[in-house]
Amino acid sequence: MGGIESRPLHVRSPLFFLVTVTAASVLLGLAVDLSSQTPASALTLVSRETRRNIPITSVGDQELVPLDDLAQALQLQLQESLGTMTISYKGKTVFLTADQPLAQVTGRMVSLSSPPTRRAARWYVPLDFASRAVGPIYDVRVDLRRAAHMLVIGDLRVPRVAVRYDPLGGAGRLTIESTPQTPSTVTQDRDRLVITFDADGIEPPNPPYRAAGAQAADSLVQAVRLSDPTTLVVDLGRRFASYKAADGDPLVIDIAGIVATPATPTTLTPSTTPTIPTTSAPSPRPAPPAAPPIELSPLLAATTAAVRTVAIDPGHGGEDEGAHAFGVDGTKEKDITLAVARRLKTMIEGRLGVRVLLTREDDRAVALDRRTALANNNKADLFISIHANASLRRSLSGATIYSAAFATAAARDAATEGSERVPTFAGGLRDIQLVPWDLAQTHHLDQSTMFAGMLLQQLTDRVPLAQTPVETAPLRVLASANMPAVLVEMGYLTNPEQDRLITSDAFQSSFAQGVFDAVVKFRDAIAAGITR
Amino acid sequence: MKGRQVAIAVTVALAAALAWVVFVGLPKRYGNSARPAPSFSPFSSSPSASTSTSGRTIKAKLFYIAGDGTHLTSVERDVAYGDGTLEQAREIVAAQIAAVPDPLVSPVPEGTTLRALFITDRGDAYVDLSGPIASGHPGGVTNEMLTVYAIVDVLTTNLPSVSAVQILVDGRQVDTLAGHVDLRRPLEKNTALIE
């Protein structure tokens, strides 16, 4: 087999010895001369048995490797005479002539990208010599990956990996494409993401990704590099908060970051007081209705340390269809909530760089407990349940925002030692301290109420509101949420006019925009230390 | 002689009328308007056989969907008299979940029946309703709040000794009726929902 031999190959010529003995200083000078033209790079030989590097020497725009090193690695026999080098492998031969960009390979002429060069008793050959001249006489495939400086020997799975990083406001998206498509796993190791490919090796990104430019120090991704033959390491910036990898091809890793809130709000009019210069882009008010594609989204100035993950809960699903509009094929609540939740996810992730979890991604039944468990387990910082309302009175219309209330019995269950006061649905206050997980929301009522107020503010003028647009109710899905949580009823499907409205693209865009803006307000308030 | 006979007849008639007033009219008049609370037997945690007295009724406030669709409106209705809080509670719930004529709109899905009712010593009532309360529910937080609190408020309003109500469905504790209102614990009266 054409494996790579690690023992030294004794390739010697009389000239080699002569030069070694008599011209050491010249050799050294040449070496210095060559190395001075050489970027620190090497041709990496990859085979099933081993990997080794052969130093690359650049002469002009040509990249050359020492033929003896290559011969040693590939078990080639070399013999030089009268300015011609004969390369043999298992009875097959290649002839090279110095300064001729040609090789004679088993009787046929093959062109090379540059002529072999003979310097100080060593022959240097272009990289494509390996694939074009050695390849045809070798018994396994010799595959040159020129850009990556790799020589793959044998039928190995060595996918080519391309990396792209797109900063998106306070977050970013890392896209990693492998060709041919190769499965990979992503794990976090402190301030690094480790991406391991199910392959014999990978052809690393070329050029390697490294944060550059004025904002480099703040970049969420500092560098993407090869850590071992099948593993890429993503060096994360100091603003890194969380990541979410989506399986598939290409591999997409959304990275959320922490950015300090600007000390002064961005203003579009000249200020009479000096402003603190920041490197952040101004934060234009997000354009109303149509949700722009992610790439075109305005960059928002800040992401707080507090709101890193938002859980969005599309109400109902599967057999539980929720409310219905009147009519045989009337709108189902479960469909409309999923559509709006998806829209919100795209908007918040794309424009705010905050990780968004959906409690269901498709039309399936998910128990109420599991919905909050998902948010709790993923340490979501905000929980927004999306619903559509129904009434036996057809005239009812408008959106309602609910935060949690608790029955006295719940507060009683929650209270084992008095230390904290919570309002009960029946009115009044109860002292509680230890809170069972299914009453976790009792700790977050202030912030939930604050967020409900922000939602009201942002939805006003965007969508029709109910007569009493903010309410509290003992809602099951909110009770267990261990983070600020609200439930929003977008409007009444049982009102034909509302049904038409809620199913429209314009309404859903406006509604999502309102929720998005409320999330931004909430994030900023939390960052500023405002909690109620 | 004739005059004596007339006098006797008048006396008998007056006596009969007086007797009717004393034994039928007055009890009916005052008995009906009396709240059932005073003489109720100690609370029981298990159901007992119906002891309602045929023909006797009390006035009770029942709750229906108000014109604004988001509140409950109370309507005073005659409800069969029940012997004791537990029995009276059953009669009240049965009246609350019964179908009603227009223009009243019941927040309780049609076909819902009362399976059982228990009251603990603490005053928590457990109302076990049949499946249609959930399976026939039209959904929506607004509807669901009205359904739940019609049951909760009808007991807590008419029976002061009932402090909270938990709804069971087909004998089991449930999370919600239609995905929203938490039914895992007894709920107290919510006057904010009453018009």
Contacts between the chains, C-beta under 8 A, distances in Angstrom:
chain1	res1	chain2	res2	distance
A	315	B	179	6.8
A	316	B	139	7.9
A	316	B	179	5.9
A	320	B	179	6.2
A	321	B	139	7.9
A	322	B	139	5.1
A	322	B	140	7.9
A	322	B	178	7.8
A	322	B	179	6.6
A	323	B	138	6.6
A	323	B	139	3.7
A	323	B	140	4.4
A	323	B	143	7.8
A	324	B	138	7.3
A	324	B	139	7.1
A	333	B	139	6.5
A	333	B	140	7.8
A	367	B	175	8.0
A	368	B	175	5.9
A	368	B	176	7.1
A	368	B	179	7.0
A	369	B	175	7.8
A	387	B	140	7.9
A	387	B	141	6.6
A	387	B	180	7.7
A	388	B	140	7.6
A	389	B	140	4.4
A	389	B	141	6.0
A	389	B	142	5.4
A	390	B	138	5.3
A	390	B	139	5.0
A	390	B	140	2.9
A	390	B	142	6.9
A	390	B	143	5.4
A	391	B	69	4.5
A	391	B	70	7.5
A	391	B	140	6.2
A	391	B	142	5.0
A	391	B	143	5.9
A	392	B	65	5.8
A	392	B	69	7.1
A	392	B	105	5.4
A	392	B	107	7.4
A	392	B	138	6.8
A	392	B	143	6.5
A	393	B	65	6.6
A	393	B	67	7.4
A	393	B	68	7.4
A	393	B	69	3.1
A	393	B	105	7.4
A	395	B	69	6.9
A	396	B	68	7.9
A	396	B	69	4.3
A	396	B	70	7.0
A	396	B	142	6.9
A	400	B	141	7.2
A	400	B	142	7.6
A	402	B	141	6.6
A	407	B	164	7.2
A	407	B	182	7.5
A	407	B	185	5.3
A	407	B	186	6.7
A	407	B	187	4.8
A	407	B	188	6.1
A	408	B	164	7.1
A	408	B	188	5.5
A	409	B	124	7.6
A	409	B	164	6.2
A	409	B	185	4.0
A	409	B	186	4.9
A	409	B	187	7.6
A	409	B	188	7.9
A	410	B	182	7.5
A	410	B	185	5.1
A	413	B	185	6.9
A	424	B	188	7.8
A	425	B	187	7.2
A	425	B	188	6.9
A	425	B	190	6.7
A	426	B	188	3.9
A	426	B	189	6.9
A	426	B	190	7.3
A	438	B	184	7.8
A	466	B	70	7.5
A	467	B	68	7.2
A	467	B	70	7.1
A	468	B	70	7.0
A	473	B	141	6.6
A	473	B	145	6.0
A	473	B	180	7.4
A	473	B	181	6.6
A	474	B	181	6.0
A	474	B	182	4.6
A	474	B	187	6.6
A	475	B	141	7.3
A	475	B	180	5.5
A	475	B	181	6.6
A	475	B	182	6.4
A	476	B	175	5.3
A	476	B	176	5.0
A	476	B	179	7.6
A	476	B	180	6.6
A	476	B	181	6.8
A	476	B	182	4.0
A	476	B	183	7.7
A	476	B	184	7.5
A	477	B	179	7.8
A	477	B	180	7.5
A	479	B	182	5.5
A	487	B	141	7.3
A	487	B	180	7.7
A	489	B	140	7.4
A	489	B	141	5.6
A	489	B	142	7.5
A	492	B	140	7.3
A	492	B	142	7.8
A	493	B	140	7.7
A	494	B	138	7.6
A	494	B	140	7.2
